Amino acid sequence: MTTEEYKSTIGIILVHGYLGSPANLAPLKDSLAEQHGADAIDSLCLPEHGDNSQPAFDEAAFLATISAAIDRQRAQNRRLVLIGHSTGGSLLLAEIARRLAADPASLDSLSLLVLCATPPRIDLGYVERWSAHTADRALGIDDIGALVSLVNRLARRAPLAVPVPVLIVHGETDELVPVADAELWRHGRLVNAQRHIHIPNARHHLFTAEGAALAIETICRAIDDAQQRSEAVPRALYELAPGLETFCAAWPDSSRHVENSPAGLQAVGRVFEPNATAENEPTLANIEITTRCTLGCAACARTQLKLKSRHMSCEDFCRVLEKLPHAYRIVLVGLGEPLLHPEVIDFIKIAVAQGRRVGLVTNSMDLDADMARALCASGLASITFSLDAVNQATANRVRQGSDIGLISANIRNLIAERQRQGVNLATAAFTALSIDNLDEFEAIVDFVSDHEIDALMVTDLNFAANQPKSVHDAFTAEHARSLRQALKRALARQLPVLSVWGLEEFALDKRFMDYLLLRGEQLAHRSLRRANCLSPWQTIPVNVDGNLTLCDCQPDKAIGNIHRIPLSDWWNGSAMHEQRQRMLGDNPPEACRVCPRF
């Protein structure tokens, strides 16, 4: 498809609110025109509006204007996107309801509805807020009554079966329509796929003040997704990851991103060809919900960076998920221990309720009986036990603060609780080997097998500061023999030992044979050119403050903040673009050259 053909396929109608004007939507209109062409955009001026006039609230006239605009776009065979700001959104809902009743086929070309700062109801609390908002206008009682009647009539007739996905955009400091009211859209007002996005510090006029760039970029991305909508995710991918179908049904435009992600393609035998620009948004997010940890692991970045302990709020966690709509896989992991967060179970349930596959990485020290029961009942899909030692003396050196006896008891209890509840909770141990614990690898294999953990994933140390103690730097024939003996032991005990190269793959429980660690030399190997890592094309790490980094192996390389910076500015911004470009070239970053995953 040529650029012009691409632009001509879509038609976008913008509707301002009562007493508003097209100027309220002008920055959004300009961005959309740049992307889709000016001819594709129809920013309506409702009858008698403009020039600071004081129009009557004439619902019939307003709907006639909207209806005519829809018919004009249909006559040009355009796929339709409707965007309403404030009560402009209410008018769009009223017109959609009218067409659904009179001529449903007239909405066949509709692809997306966007409601911006649109009230789901009007109660007495709006009187004072509306008076302040329209202080320079003397509204007639009949006009106020007609406005209230429209909005509340729609609320009484809920749920409205809008036939397309609905994006709801709202400012967190909206002075007219409280953000708490915007939550009502989730609860029975609409029967359809819907996605919510809250814009920090944004007020009612979303596109002309603080937060405008984030609001505009969010809408532009959603329209681009709708235009490229793919309904045909390969059946094989759904069969490998059964929960994926539910996730994509909740927001259909996620399917294209998941299907074309590196892991999505490779899962069905297709080849991902990376370049400096990521064509799809993140489909995997590693979210750090706390920086608190009771251990002092020598090789951990937390120990080296000396971070202060703090927790992510539940509100911030929800906002992170909002801004990553296509991240099917969520892993609670970072530079802290997730089980120390008092709301960790709530976080898991929130993400699971959105159809996401949630995993968690733990040191197992706080995995007591109550926590095990709660985790098994939460919908958690996978849990990984960080396990670098099973001998207490070794643990005292490499994972200071660990109690191996307690860890053993906690893991056994979790495995037993999984069986009692009959839940499908995948378990794995993750071991980072070094010259400090390499001679314990065979004992770790036995520990994992004895505790009935499903699999063991093994890596050498990453981070440049850790390399003097890495297997790679100190690898000898004796090390090779020790690794070979441990891998033979795992084979005898039917324990899959996996390479870290499979860390981000789909359905690893079904495809583990592709990622078996077969030789010790494979563990110690480093590549001078990218051979395996595809993380910057599908995964984004989010720290406790919402800061984003290039990858998990570079926690000090921030590229933006998810709460304040538009996605395109960090996911395909200059820093990430340079990272990918260097990874694909002859001079990769040092962090990549020392990384076992590279």
N, C-alpha and C positions, 0 to 999 in steps of 0.2 A: 504494500500500500504506500503510495506517495504521501508526502507531507500534506499536500492539499486535500487528497482523498481522506486522510486521517482527520483533518480539521472539519471537513464537510459532513462527517457522519453524525455529528452531535449538535443539538440545539439546546441552549440554556436560557431559561426564563428567570429573571430576578424580580421579586416583588417586595417592595418596601412596606413598612407598617403604616397604620392609620396616623395621619399628621406627619409622617416622614416624607422622604423624597428619594429619588434615585441617587442623590449625592451620598446618602448613607451607605450605599453599596458600591460607590464608584471605585474605590481601590480594589475590591474584589472583581468588579467588572473588567478593570484594566488588566489584571493578572490573567483572567480567563480569556480575554481577547488576544493577549499575547500568545497564549498556548493554543487556542482553538480557532482564532480568526475573528475579527470584529463582526462578520456576518452571522456568526453562530450565536451571538449574544443579544438578547432582547431584555433590556432593563426597563421595566414598565414604569410609567408615571400614572398612578391611579387618578381617576377623574376628579377634577377640581383641586388637585394637589399641586404644589409648586409655588414659587414666589411667596413663601411664607403665608399662604392663604389659609383660610379656616373652613375646610370643606365639611359638608354633612357626611355622616356615616351612612353611605348608600350601598348596602351590601349587594343589591342586584346589579348596580352599575359597576361595582368593583369586579364582581364575578364575570360579568359580560366582557370586561377588558381582558381578564385572565383567560377566559375561554377563547376569545378571538386570537390571542397570542399562541395558545396551544394549537389551535387549528392551523395557524400560519406555519408553524414548525412542522406539523404533520404533513401539510401539503408539500413540503420540501423533502419528505422522507427522512427526516432527522430523528435520531434517537434522543429522547427528551430527558432533560434534567431540570427539575423545578427547585428553586431556592427561595425561601421566604424568610424575611427578617421580621421579628416581633409579630404583630397581628397580620403581617403579610403571609406568615406561615399558616395562620388560622384560615385565611382566605383560600390558600391553596388546598388545605384539608377539606374545606367546604366544597370547592370545585371538584376535587377528586371524589368526594362522597356523592355529589350530584351525578357525575359521569358514571360511577359504578352502578347507580340505580337506573339511569336512563340508557346508557350506551357503554357498557364495559369495554367493548372493542376499541373505543376511542382513546383508551389508555394503553393500548398494546405497545406503543413505542416508548412508553415511560420507562426509564432505567434507574432513576435515583431521585429521592426527595430529600432535601436538606432543610431542616428547621433550625433557624438561628434565633436564639433568645425568644422563642415562641412560648406564650403562656398556655399551659395545659388546662388552666381554670382561672377564674377571677373571683376572689372573695373580698370581704370588706377591707382586708389589709391593703388591697390595691388602691383604695380611694386616696389615702394619704400619699402613697408613693406616686400615683398618677398625677396628683395635684402638683407635687414637687417637680415632676418630670416635664409637665406642660405649663409651667408657671406663667409663661408669656401668652398662653392661649386660654380664652374663656369658652369652655366646652358647654354646649347645650345639654340639658338633661336627657333629651330624646336621643342624641348622638351617643352619649355614654351608655344609655340603656340598650341601644342597638348593638354596640360593641360588646357589652357584657353578654347580651343574649346570644350572639354568634359563638363566642368562646365557650360559654357554659352549655349551649346546645350541643356542641361537639363533644363536650365532656360527658353529657348525659347519654349520648348515643354511642359512647365507647363500648366495646373496642371497635375501631375503624380498621377494616381489612385493607390497608394500603397494599397494592399488589407488587411493590418493589421495596428494596432495602431503604431504610430511613436513617440518615445521619443527623444527629442532634448535637448542635454546637451551642455552648452556653458559657458566658463569662462568670467566673467565680465570685466577682463582686458586682454582679448586675444589680443596679439600684432599683429597677422596676419589676423584673421577674426574678424572684429569689432563686438561687441555685438549688435550694431544697425543693422548690416547686418543680424544677426541671426533672427531678428524679421521678416525678409522677408518671412521666412518659413510659418508664420501665414497667409500671404496674397496671397493666390492663387498658391503657389508653389506645394502644396500637397492637394489631395482630400482624406481625411481620418481623423480618430480620431488622434489628436496629442496633446502632452503635452510638455511644455517647462520648463526647469529648468536652472536657472542661478547660477553659483558657485561663491560666493564672492571671490575677489582677485585672482582668478585662471587665468592662462595664457593659451597659446595654448596647451601646453603639460599638459593636465588635470590630468593625473594619476601619475605624477612623481614630483609634486611640491605642493605648497600651495593649499589647497582645494581638494586634491586628495581623502581624506577619504570621504568627502561629495559626490563627484562625483561617486566614486565606490559604496558607499552604496545605492545611488539613483538608479543606474543601477541594482544592485543586487536585490533590492526590486521590481523593475519593472519586472524583469525576473521571480521572484517568483510569482508575480501576474499573469503574462501571463501563467505560468505553471498551476496555479490553477484557470484559468479563468472559470467563471460561467456565462452562458448566460440566466439562468432560474431563474430570480428574480420572486418570487411569484406574480401572477397577482393582488392578493389582496393588496399587498403593493403598487403597482403602482396606484391602484384605490384609495387608501387612500391618497397618495401623488402624484398627477398627474405630477408635475414637475420633479419627480425623474427619469422618463423614459428618458426625454431629457438629464438630467445630466449624466446618465449612458451611453447614446448613444455617448456623447462627449468623454468619456474615459471608454470603456467597463469594464475595470478591477476594476472600482469603485463599480460595482454591488455586488461583493462578500463581500466587507467591509460593505456596507450599509445594505445588507440583513442580515448579521450575527452580526451586532451591537446589543447591548441590546435593543435599541428602535425599530430596524428593526424586531427583533424576536418577541418582545412583541406585536407589532402592529398587527401581524397575528396569535396571540395566541400561540406562541411557547415560550419555557422557555430558558432564558439565564443562563448558569452556569458559574459563574466567578471563576477565579483562579488568581494567582499572576502575570501571564503573559497575556497580552492582545493579542489575536490571530489576531485581526483586527486593522487597523490604525484608527486614529480619524475621526469620521464622523460629528462631531459638533465642531466648533471653536468659542469661545467667544473672539473677537478681540477688544482690547482697542486702539482706534485711536487717543485719546487725553487724557491727564491728567488734562486738564483745566476744571474748574467748578466754577460757580458763587455762589453756595450754600455751606453752612457749616453744613451739616447734622451730628448730634452728633454721630450717630451709624455707620457712613460710615468709611471704612478703609482709605479712602483718607484723611479725617480729622485727623485720628489718626496717620497716617504715615507721614503727612505733606509733601506731594509730591510737587515737582516743576512742573509748567505747561509747557507742550510741546506737539507737534503734531507728529503723524506718517506721514512720507512722502508717497506720492502716489507710488513711486518706491518700498518702503519697503512693503507697503500694497500688491502690486502685487506679490512681492517675498514671502510673507507669504502665499498667496493663492497657489502659485506654489508648495510650500513645503508641502501643505496639499491637495493632489489631490483628496482625497475621502471625504473631508468635505463638504457634501451636504448642511448642514445647517450652515450659518454664522450669528452670532449675534454681532452687533456693541454695545459693552457694556464693562464697565470697571470702573476705578476709576475717570473718567471724563465724561463730557457731550458731546456725539457724535455730537450734532447739533452745537456745537461751532467750530467744525473743518471746515475750509473754503472749503474743497473738499469732504465733506460727501456725497453729491449727486453723485459725480463722483465715489467714492468708491462703493456706492450701485450699480451703473450701471455696473461697471467693474465686480463685483461678479455675478450680475444677468446675464450678457452676457455669463458667463461660465456655466449657467444652475443651479446656486446655489440658494437655498432659503434663502433670506436675511431678518433678523429681526433687530430691533433697540429698545433700551431702552432709554427713555428720561425723564427729569424732567419737560418738556413742557414749560419751561420759554422762550425758544428761538424758539418756534414753531409758528412763525408769519405766516401771510397769504401767503407770497412768499414761505416760507419753506414748508408750507402745500401743496401748488400746486406742488412744485418740488418733494416732497416725494411721493405724489400720482401718479405722472407721471414717477417715477424712476424705477418701477418694484418691489419696496419694498413689501415683503409678509406679514409682521406683524410689528406692533408698540406697544410698551408697555409703559404706563405712570406710572412712579413711583409716588405713591400717598399715603403718610403716614398721611396726615391731610387735612381737608377741612375747618377747622376753622382757621382764620388767627392767633389767639393767640396761638393755638396749633402748627401751622406751624412755628411760631417764635421760639418755643422751640425745635422742633425736626428736622426741615428743614430750618435752618436760611437762610434768603435771598429769600425765596419763597414768591410769590405774588399770593394768591389764586384766586383773581379776574382775573388776567392775565392768569393764568393756565386754569381757567374755559373757558374763551373766546377762548383761543388757541385750546383747545380740541374740543369745539363746532365747531370751524371753520374747523378743520381737518376732523371731521365726516361729515360736510356738503360738504367739498371738495371731499371727497371720493364718496359721492353720486353723485355729479355733474359730476365727471369723470367716474363714473361707474366702478371703479376698485375693484378688490378682495383683499382688504387690511384688514387683521384681526387686531382687536384692543383689548387691555386688559389693565386693571389697575393692578399694583402690589403693595401690601401694606404690610409693615413690622410692625406688632403690638408689642407694649410694654406697660408697665404700664403707659407710658406718653400719649398714644393715644387710649388705649383700649376702653375707654368710648365714643370714637368718631366713633367706627366701624360702628354702625348703620347709622350714618350720611354719612360715606364714601360709604356704600351700596347705599344710596339714591342718592348721587352725581354721582356714576358710572352709575346707572340706568337712572337718569335724562339726562345724557350726551350721552346716547345711545351707551355706550361702550359695546363690545360683552361679556366680562367676567371679573371677578375679581379673581386674585390669591392672597392668603394670606399666610403669614409666620410669625413665631415668629422670634426674633432676633437671628442671629448667632454671631460668634466670642466670645471667652472667655471673653474679656474685656466688652462685652455688657450684659453678663448674669445677673448681679444684677438687671437690668431693664427688663429682659425678662419675658414673660408671664409664662414660665415654672417655674422660680424661685419664682414668687410671686402669683402663681395661687390660687385663693380662690373660694368659692362657689358663691360669688357675681360676680366674673369674668366669671364663667361658665354660670350664668344666663344672663349676658350681651351678651356674645357670642351667646348663644342660641336664644336670642331675635333678634339679628342682622341677624342670619342665617334664622330665620323664616321670617324676613322682606325681605330678598333676595329671598326666595322661593315665597313669595306673589307677588314680582315684576318680577318674572321669570328671575332672574339674576343668572347665574351659578357662584357659589363661589367655587374655586378650591383649593385643597391642593398643596403645593409646590412640592409634590412627582411627580406631572405630568409635571414638568418644562421642562424635556428633551425628552418628548414622541413625537412620530410621530403623525401628524394629530390630535392634541388635540381638534381642532374644531369639529371633528367627534366622538372623543372618550372621551369627557369631562365627561360623566356619570361615567366613571371608577375612576375619580379623584375628585369627589365632596367632599367638606368639609362638613360633616354632623353633627359633634359634636364639641363643643368647646374644649373638652378634647383632641381631635386629634391634635389641634393646639399646645397645651402645651406639648404634649408628647415628650419624648426623649427616645432613644433606647440605651441600653448598648451594643448591637451587631448590625451589619449591617442588616437592614431590607428592605431598599428601595434604597439607593443611588447606582447608577451604573456609576456615572460621570467619574471616572478614567479609565473606560473601553471604553469610547466613546467620551469624551469631553476634549479639551485642551484649556486652557486660554492663550492668547498671549498678552503681554503688549505692550506699545507704543514703546519700544526699541527692541521688538522681544524676550524678555525673557519669558520663560515658567514656569508655576507654577503647583504644584501638583493638585490644584483645585481652583475654584473661592473663596472658603472659606479660602484659605491659600495664600493670595497674597504675603506674605513675604517668601514663601518656593519655591525658584527658583530651577529649575532642568536642565536648559540649555538655549541656545539661538537658535532660529529656523534658523537664518541666518548662523550660524557657526557650529552647532553640528548635526551630522547625526541623523535622526529620531529614529533609533533603540537605540541610546545611551541615549535618554531622554524618549521615550515612554515606552520602556522596560528596561530602565537603573536601577541601583541599588536603587535610591531614589523612583521611581515609583513602582518598584517591592516591596519594603518594605512597601510603603503606602498601596498597595492592600492587601499584606499579613496580615498586622495588621488590616485592615478593615474586613477581613474575620475571624480573630481570636478573642480571648477573651480579648485582650488588645488594642482596637482601639485607635488611636491618640486622644488627648484631643479635637482638632478641630472638630473631628467627633462626639465625645460624646455630645458636646454642640450644634451640628448642627441639625436644624429641619428636614433636608432632609435625615439624616442618617438612 
